[in-house]
Amino acid sequence: MSRVRTAVLFAVLVTALAIPAGASAHSKAREMLAAVNAARAHYGLRALHYSRSLAHSAHSYSRRMLRSGYFGHDSRIHASRRYHTLGEILDYRRGMRPAVRATLRDWLNSPEHRSIIMSSSFTSAGAGYVRGRFHGRRSTLWTMHFGRR
């Protein structure tokens, strides 16, 4: 009986600790979209709509890069086929903090990334990031996917 109680308590504890982590990652990804939209608004561009599909593909790609040890663009963005036009931006940060503002600043200071963020051809976007060991260093990898139907 004691082992059963311990197992149940452990399961409840793991579940309770996992929920804030997921909620936090989701809110930072939404925060990134809000920051991108604020930058676009500053230049008179329309806000991008949140896409759960693009957020999922962005998070999945960040996770894949972390697991494989590869940082760079793939030959194809694996997102919903509903999007006829897709774009992608990536960021690698040392440390385990998502650093939304610093990541956006890096992207806006890069002409290639800035052109995607400021493109009027995109109507939707989703962001995702992962934290973990990348080439032996504690790191955060961001991916943001943009789309137009």
C-alpha positions as CSV (number, residue, x, y, z in Angstrom):
1,M,0.0,0.0,0.0
2,S,2.8,2.4,0.8
3,R,4.4,1.9,-2.7
4,V,1.1,2.6,-4.3
5,R,0.7,5.9,-2.4
6,T,4.3,6.8,-3.2
7,A,3.7,6.1,-6.9
8,V,0.5,8.1,-7.0
9,L,2.1,11.0,-5.1
10,F,5.0,10.9,-7.6
11,A,2.7,10.9,-10.6
12,V,0.7,13.9,-9.2
13,L,4.0,15.8,-8.5
14,V,5.4,15.2,-12.0
15,T,2.1,16.3,-13.5
16,A,2.0,19.5,-11.4
17,L,5.5,20.4,-12.3
18,A,5.0,19.7,-16.0
19,I,2.0,21.9,-16.5
20,P,3.7,25.2,-15.6
21,A,6.7,24.3,-17.9
22,G,4.4,23.8,-20.8
23,A,2.3,26.8,-20.1
24,S,5.5,28.9,-19.8
25,A,6.9,27.7,-23.1
26,H,3.5,28.4,-24.8
27,S,3.4,31.9,-23.3
28,K,6.9,32.8,-24.4
29,A,6.1,31.7,-27.9
30,R,3.0,33.8,-27.9
31,E,5.0,36.7,-26.4
32,M,7.4,36.4,-29.4
33,L,4.5,36.7,-31.8
34,A,3.3,39.8,-29.9
35,A,6.7,41.3,-30.1
36,V,7.0,40.6,-33.8
37,N,3.6,42.2,-34.3
38,A,4.6,45.3,-32.3
39,A,7.6,45.7,-34.6
40,R,5.5,45.3,-37.7
41,A,2.9,47.8,-36.4
42,H,5.7,50.3,-35.9
43,Y,6.2,50.2,-39.7
44,G,2.5,50.2,-40.5
45,L,2.3,46.5,-41.3
46,R,-0.7,44.3,-40.4
47,A,-0.4,42.0,-37.5
48,L,0.3,38.3,-38.2
49,H,-2.4,35.9,-37.0
50,Y,-1.4,33.1,-34.6
51,S,-1.3,29.7,-36.2
52,R,-1.3,26.7,-34.0
53,S,0.0,24.7,-37.0
54,L,2.9,27.0,-37.6
55,A,3.7,27.1,-33.9
56,H,3.7,23.3,-33.7
57,S,6.0,23.0,-36.8
58,A,8.3,25.7,-35.3
59,H,8.6,24.0,-32.0
60,S,9.1,20.6,-33.6
61,Y,11.9,21.9,-35.8
62,S,13.6,23.5,-32.8
63,R,13.4,20.2,-31.0
64,R,14.7,18.3,-34.0
65,M,17.7,20.7,-34.3
66,L,18.5,20.2,-30.6
67,R,18.3,16.4,-30.8
68,S,20.4,16.2,-34.0
69,G,23.0,18.8,-33.1
70,Y,22.3,20.6,-36.4
71,F,21.6,24.3,-36.5
72,G,20.4,25.6,-39.9
73,H,17.5,25.6,-42.3
74,D,16.2,22.4,-43.8
75,S,15.4,22.1,-47.5
76,R,11.7,22.1,-46.7
77,I,9.6,23.6,-43.9
78,H,7.3,20.8,-42.5
79,A,4.1,22.8,-42.0
80,S,0.5,22.4,-43.0
81,R,-0.1,22.2,-46.8
82,R,-2.7,24.9,-46.4
83,Y,0.1,27.4,-46.7
84,H,1.2,28.2,-50.2
85,T,4.1,30.4,-49.1
86,L,6.3,29.7,-46.0
87,G,9.2,31.5,-44.3
88,E,11.5,30.5,-41.4
89,I,13.8,32.3,-39.1
90,L,16.1,30.7,-36.5
91,D,18.1,31.8,-33.5
92,Y,20.6,30.1,-31.3
93,R,21.2,31.5,-27.8
94,R,23.6,30.4,-25.2
95,G,21.9,29.8,-21.9
96,M,18.5,28.5,-20.9
97,R,16.5,31.8,-21.0
98,P,14.2,32.2,-23.9
99,A,15.1,36.0,-24.0
100,V,12.3,37.1,-26.3
101,R,13.4,40.7,-26.7
102,A,17.1,39.8,-27.3
103,T,16.1,37.2,-29.9
104,L,13.8,39.7,-31.7
105,R,16.6,42.3,-31.6
106,D,19.0,39.8,-33.2
107,W,16.5,39.0,-35.9
108,L,15.7,42.7,-36.6
109,N,19.4,43.5,-36.9
110,S,19.9,40.8,-39.6
111,P,18.7,42.0,-43.0
112,E,17.7,38.4,-44.0
113,H,15.6,37.8,-40.9
114,R,14.2,41.3,-40.9
115,S,13.0,40.9,-44.5
116,I,10.9,37.9,-43.5
117,I,9.5,39.5,-40.3
118,M,8.6,42.6,-42.3
119,S,7.2,40.9,-45.3
120,S,3.7,41.9,-46.2
121,S,3.2,38.6,-48.0
122,F,2.8,36.6,-44.8
123,T,-0.5,36.6,-42.9
124,S,0.2,34.0,-40.1
125,A,3.0,32.9,-37.9
126,G,3.9,30.7,-35.0
127,A,7.0,30.5,-32.8
128,G,8.6,27.7,-30.8
129,Y,11.8,27.1,-28.8
130,V,13.5,24.4,-26.9
131,R,16.2,24.5,-24.2
132,G,18.8,21.9,-23.5
133,R,22.4,20.9,-24.3
134,F,23.5,21.8,-27.8
135,H,27.0,20.7,-28.6
136,G,27.7,20.4,-24.8
137,R,26.5,23.9,-24.0
138,R,23.2,24.9,-22.3
139,S,21.3,26.6,-25.1
140,T,18.0,27.9,-26.3
141,L,17.0,27.4,-30.0
142,W,14.2,29.5,-31.5
143,T,12.3,28.8,-34.7
144,M,9.6,31.0,-36.1
145,H,7.5,29.9,-39.1
146,F,5.5,32.4,-41.3
147,G,2.8,31.4,-43.8
148,R,0.3,32.7,-46.3
149,R,-2.6,30.6,-47.5
